[in-house]
Amino acid sequence: MEATIATSTSKRRMAKLKRWDAFITGHLFISPWLIGFLLLTLYPMVQSLYYSFTDYSLLEEASWVGLRNYEKIFTVDTRFYQSVKVTFLYVLGSVPLRLVAALFIAMLLAKSIRGMSAYRTAIYFPSLIGGSIAVSLLWKNIFGKEGYINQVLDLFGINGTGWINNPNTALGTLVLLVVWQFGSAMVIFLAGLKQIPQDLYEASNVDGAGKIRQFFNITLPMLSPTIYFNIVMGIIGAFQMFTPAMIITQGGPMNSTYVYALYLYERAFSQLQMGYASSLAWIMLIIIAASTSIIFVTSKYWVFYESEKEEK
């Protein structure tokens, strides 16, 4: 009996040692990422949260002011509301158009024809350079008063406007820029289209369904998880748009492209109000979290998961 108890105790001790070894080994493997997360993400976030309750200018020590920064933002700062308005207009314009363009091109590229790989690479290429300064300068040359668009219009006797200098069209040029860079969403849609069972389309053909009916009754429902993912990522990216507004329009004309990230940048690095800018950053985090939460809560009404159907 005692031998049996000793053997059982020894086995439990060995199992505990193995679990501990696995725990240590696992954390050693993820330690580079863990250290980077703690030092480059978590610590700056906590520090930013602290600075949001202080008056901090980078040149002097931070002094605690409590909720004064947030009170000033919501009660006095009219530029805050202007930047929020412009940013929401940009998000509402760019995200849907980018998704529509990405899905349309993905459906064209899903066809099996000769040389399709080269077409996919060429179409995806603009997204590789992202929202870089070079692309922003190129866009400025295209839509400027003497830009390429107006030079083409002149050939047809049309007197073009300064697209980036007109308050009615400046924000639209920035929307077109992000729509043009639809490559990442397109690749995700393309992968989703490849996962749709072809027998669904074959069965619908037998039932006499046309292409439009197949799109709305098969393609969109089966792609809804992919659409959901692209919407969330698109919203997060659109709220943080900065480089095109900074390089192409500098927030003008008449603050028509004065997006939130540009206002935050000016407060932090032009006016050296780092504490105030930290408050703005946390407000933007809350806005993004609220926006994505709305998409998450409503997703149960329009996102279809095949696994859920199998469980039912």
C-alpha positions as CSV (number, residue, x, y, z in Angstrom):
1,M,0.0,0.0,0.0
2,E,2.8,2.4,0.9
3,A,4.6,1.5,-2.3
4,T,1.5,2.3,-4.3
5,I,1.1,5.7,-2.6
6,A,4.8,6.5,-3.1
7,T,4.5,5.6,-6.8
8,S,1.4,7.7,-7.2
9,T,3.1,10.7,-5.5
10,S,6.2,10.2,-7.6
11,K,4.1,10.2,-10.8
12,R,2.3,13.4,-9.8
13,R,5.6,15.0,-9.0
14,M,7.0,14.0,-12.4
15,A,3.9,15.3,-14.2
16,K,4.2,18.6,-12.3
17,L,7.9,18.9,-13.3
18,K,7.0,18.2,-16.9
19,R,4.3,20.9,-16.9
20,W,6.7,23.3,-15.3
21,D,9.4,22.5,-17.9
22,A,6.8,23.0,-20.7
23,F,5.8,26.3,-19.2
24,I,9.4,27.5,-19.0
25,T,10.2,26.3,-22.5
26,G,7.1,27.9,-24.0
27,H,7.8,31.3,-22.4
28,L,11.4,31.2,-23.5
29,F,10.3,30.7,-27.1
30,I,7.8,33.6,-26.9
31,S,10.1,35.8,-24.8
32,P,11.3,38.0,-27.7
33,W,7.7,38.9,-28.6
34,L,6.7,39.2,-24.9
35,I,9.6,41.6,-24.1
36,G,8.8,43.6,-27.2
37,F,5.1,43.8,-26.2
38,L,5.9,44.9,-22.6
39,L,8.5,47.5,-23.6
40,L,7.2,48.8,-26.9
41,T,3.4,48.4,-26.5
42,L,2.1,48.0,-22.9
43,Y,4.5,50.4,-21.2
44,P,4.0,53.2,-23.7
45,M,0.2,52.7,-23.4
46,V,0.3,53.0,-19.6
47,Q,2.6,56.0,-19.8
48,S,0.3,57.6,-22.3
49,L,-2.7,57.0,-20.0
50,Y,-0.8,58.7,-17.2
51,Y,0.2,61.7,-19.3
52,S,-3.4,62.2,-20.4
53,F,-4.1,63.4,-16.9
54,T,-1.2,65.7,-16.8
55,D,0.1,69.0,-18.3
56,Y,3.2,67.8,-20.1
57,S,5.2,69.6,-22.8
58,L,8.2,67.3,-23.4
59,L,10.4,70.2,-22.1
60,E,9.2,70.2,-18.5
61,E,8.2,67.7,-16.0
62,A,4.6,66.5,-16.1
63,S,2.2,68.1,-13.6
64,W,-1.0,66.4,-12.6
65,V,-4.2,68.1,-13.7
66,G,-6.8,65.3,-13.4
67,L,-9.6,65.5,-15.9
68,R,-8.9,69.0,-17.1
69,N,-7.6,67.9,-20.5
70,Y,-10.7,65.9,-21.2
71,E,-12.9,68.7,-19.9
72,K,-11.2,71.1,-22.3
73,I,-11.5,68.8,-25.2
74,F,-15.3,68.3,-24.9
75,T,-16.3,71.8,-23.8
76,V,-13.8,74.3,-25.4
77,D,-11.9,72.6,-28.2
78,T,-13.8,73.3,-31.5
79,R,-11.0,71.9,-33.6
80,F,-11.6,68.5,-31.9
81,Y,-15.1,68.3,-33.1
82,Q,-14.1,69.4,-36.6
83,S,-11.4,66.7,-36.8
84,V,-13.9,64.1,-35.5
85,K,-16.4,65.1,-38.2
86,V,-13.9,65.0,-41.0
87,T,-12.6,61.6,-39.8
88,F,-16.0,60.1,-39.7
89,L,-16.8,61.4,-43.1
90,Y,-13.5,59.8,-44.3
91,V,-14.3,56.5,-42.7
92,L,-17.9,56.4,-44.0
93,G,-16.7,57.2,-47.5
94,S,-13.5,55.1,-47.7
95,V,-14.3,51.8,-46.0
96,P,-17.4,50.9,-48.1
97,L,-15.9,52.0,-51.4
98,R,-12.6,50.1,-50.7
99,L,-14.5,46.9,-49.8
100,V,-16.7,47.1,-52.9
101,A,-13.6,47.7,-55.2
102,A,-11.7,44.9,-53.5
103,L,-14.5,42.4,-53.8
104,F,-15.2,43.3,-57.4
105,I,-11.6,42.9,-58.4
106,A,-11.3,39.7,-56.3
107,M,-14.2,38.1,-58.2
108,L,-12.6,39.0,-61.5
109,L,-9.2,37.6,-60.4
110,A,-10.8,34.4,-59.1
111,K,-11.4,33.2,-62.6
112,S,-9.0,30.5,-63.9
113,I,-7.4,32.0,-67.0
114,R,-3.9,32.1,-68.4
115,G,-1.5,34.6,-66.8
116,M,-3.8,35.4,-63.9
117,S,-0.9,35.3,-61.4
118,A,0.7,38.2,-63.2
119,Y,-2.5,40.2,-63.2
120,R,-2.9,39.6,-59.5
121,T,0.6,40.7,-58.8
122,A,0.2,43.9,-60.8
123,I,-3.1,44.8,-59.2
124,Y,-1.7,44.1,-55.7
125,F,1.4,46.2,-56.2
126,P,0.0,49.6,-55.2
127,S,-0.8,48.2,-51.7
128,L,2.9,47.2,-51.2
129,I,3.9,50.8,-51.0
130,G,1.1,51.6,-48.6
131,G,0.4,55.2,-47.4
132,S,3.9,56.2,-48.0
133,I,5.2,59.8,-48.6
134,A,6.1,58.9,-52.2
135,V,2.5,57.8,-53.0
136,S,1.1,60.9,-51.3
137,L,3.4,63.2,-53.4
138,L,2.4,61.3,-56.5
139,W,-1.3,61.8,-55.6
140,K,-0.7,65.5,-55.1
141,N,0.8,65.7,-58.6
142,I,-2.1,63.9,-60.1
143,F,-4.9,65.9,-58.5
144,G,-3.2,69.3,-58.3
145,K,-4.4,72.3,-60.3
146,E,-1.7,71.6,-63.0
147,G,-1.9,67.8,-62.3
148,Y,-2.2,64.9,-64.7
149,I,-6.0,64.7,-64.3
150,N,-6.5,68.3,-65.4
151,Q,-4.0,67.8,-68.3
152,V,-6.1,64.9,-69.6
153,L,-9.3,67.0,-69.2
154,D,-7.7,69.8,-71.1
155,L,-7.4,67.5,-74.1
156,F,-11.2,67.4,-74.2
157,G,-11.6,71.1,-73.6
158,I,-12.7,70.7,-70.0
159,N,-11.3,73.2,-67.5
160,G,-10.5,71.1,-64.4
161,T,-10.5,72.4,-60.9
162,G,-7.8,72.1,-58.2
163,W,-9.1,68.9,-56.7
164,I,-6.9,69.1,-53.6
165,N,-7.5,72.8,-53.2
166,N,-11.3,72.7,-53.4
167,P,-13.0,72.1,-50.0
168,N,-15.7,70.1,-51.8
169,T,-13.4,67.6,-53.5
170,A,-10.2,67.5,-51.3
171,L,-11.5,64.8,-49.0
172,G,-12.7,62.8,-51.9
173,T,-9.2,62.7,-53.4
174,L,-7.9,61.1,-50.1
175,V,-10.8,58.6,-50.2
176,L,-9.8,57.7,-53.8
177,L,-6.2,57.1,-52.6
178,V,-7.2,54.5,-50.0
179,V,-9.7,52.9,-52.5
180,W,-6.9,52.6,-55.0
181,Q,-4.9,50.7,-52.4
182,F,-7.4,47.9,-52.0
183,G,-4.8,45.1,-52.5
184,S,-4.8,43.7,-49.0
185,A,-8.6,43.4,-48.7
186,M,-8.7,42.0,-52.2
187,V,-6.2,39.2,-51.3
188,I,-8.4,38.3,-48.3
189,F,-11.5,38.3,-50.4
190,L,-9.8,36.1,-53.0
191,A,-8.9,33.5,-50.4
192,G,-12.5,33.6,-49.2
193,L,-13.8,33.1,-52.7
194,K,-11.6,30.0,-53.1
195,Q,-13.2,28.5,-50.0
196,I,-16.8,28.6,-51.3
197,P,-17.9,25.1,-52.3
198,Q,-18.5,25.0,-56.1
199,D,-21.3,22.5,-55.7
200,L,-23.4,25.3,-54.3
201,Y,-23.1,27.2,-57.6
202,E,-23.7,24.0,-59.5
203,A,-26.9,23.2,-57.5
204,S,-28.1,26.8,-58.0
205,N,-27.5,26.5,-61.8
206,V,-29.8,23.4,-61.8
207,D,-32.4,25.4,-60.0
208,G,-32.2,28.1,-62.6
209,A,-30.5,30.8,-60.5
210,G,-28.7,33.6,-62.4
211,K,-25.4,35.3,-61.6
212,I,-27.0,38.1,-59.6
213,R,-29.1,35.7,-57.5
214,Q,-26.0,33.5,-56.9
215,F,-24.1,36.5,-55.8
216,F,-26.6,37.6,-53.2
217,N,-27.7,34.1,-52.0
218,I,-24.4,32.3,-52.1
219,T,-21.4,34.5,-52.5
220,L,-22.2,37.2,-50.0
221,P,-23.5,34.9,-47.2
222,M,-20.4,32.6,-47.6
223,L,-18.1,35.6,-47.7
224,S,-19.7,37.4,-44.7
225,P,-17.0,36.4,-42.2
226,T,-14.4,37.7,-44.6
227,I,-16.4,40.9,-45.1
228,Y,-16.7,41.3,-41.4
229,F,-12.9,41.0,-40.9
230,N,-12.2,43.5,-43.7
231,I,-14.7,46.0,-42.3
232,V,-13.2,45.9,-38.9
233,M,-9.6,46.2,-40.2
234,G,-10.7,48.9,-42.6
235,I,-12.4,51.0,-39.9
236,I,-9.3,50.7,-37.6
237,G,-7.0,51.8,-40.4
238,A,-9.3,54.6,-41.7
239,F,-9.6,56.2,-38.2
240,Q,-5.8,56.4,-38.0
241,M,-5.2,57.9,-41.5
242,F,-2.4,60.5,-41.3
243,T,0.2,60.6,-44.0
244,P,-1.9,61.5,-47.0
245,A,-3.7,64.3,-45.1
246,M,-0.3,65.6,-43.9
247,I,1.5,65.5,-47.2
248,I,-1.2,66.2,-49.8
249,T,-3.4,68.8,-48.1
250,Q,-2.0,69.6,-44.7
251,G,-5.5,69.5,-43.4
252,G,-6.8,72.1,-45.8
253,P,-8.4,73.7,-47.6
254,M,-10.7,75.2,-44.9
255,N,-10.0,72.2,-42.6
256,S,-11.9,70.0,-45.0
257,T,-9.3,67.2,-44.6
258,Y,-8.3,68.0,-41.0
259,V,-8.4,64.4,-39.8
260,Y,-8.1,63.4,-36.2
261,A,-4.6,62.0,-36.4
262,L,-3.3,65.2,-38.0
263,Y,-4.8,67.2,-35.1
264,L,-3.3,64.9,-32.6
265,Y,0.1,65.2,-34.3
266,E,-0.1,69.0,-34.2
267,R,-1.0,69.1,-30.6
268,A,1.8,66.8,-29.6
269,F,4.8,67.9,-31.8
270,S,3.9,71.4,-33.1
271,Q,2.4,72.8,-30.0
272,L,4.3,70.4,-27.6
273,Q,1.2,69.6,-25.6
274,M,2.0,66.0,-25.1
275,G,-0.4,65.6,-22.2
276,Y,-3.3,67.0,-24.2
277,A,-2.4,64.9,-27.2
278,S,-2.3,61.8,-25.0
279,S,-5.9,62.6,-24.0
280,L,-6.8,62.9,-27.6
281,A,-5.2,59.5,-28.3
282,W,-7.2,57.7,-25.6
283,I,-10.4,59.3,-26.9
284,M,-9.6,58.0,-30.4
285,L,-9.0,54.6,-28.9
286,I,-12.4,54.6,-27.3
287,I,-14.0,55.8,-30.5
288,I,-12.4,53.0,-32.5
289,A,-13.3,50.4,-29.8
290,A,-16.9,51.6,-29.8
291,S,-17.1,51.5,-33.6
292,T,-15.7,48.0,-33.9
293,S,-17.9,46.9,-30.9
294,I,-21.0,48.0,-32.9
295,I,-19.8,45.9,-35.8
296,F,-19.2,43.0,-33.5
297,V,-22.6,43.1,-31.8
298,T,-24.5,43.4,-35.0
299,S,-22.5,40.7,-36.8
300,K,-24.7,38.0,-35.4
301,Y,-27.5,39.3,-37.6
302,W,-25.6,39.2,-40.9
303,V,-22.4,37.1,-40.6
304,F,-22.9,33.4,-41.6
305,Y,-20.6,30.7,-40.2
306,E,-20.9,27.3,-41.8
307,S,-19.9,25.6,-38.5
308,E,-22.9,27.1,-36.8
309,K,-25.2,25.7,-39.5
310,E,-23.7,22.3,-39.0
311,E,-24.3,22.5,-35.2
312,K,-27.9,23.4,-35.8
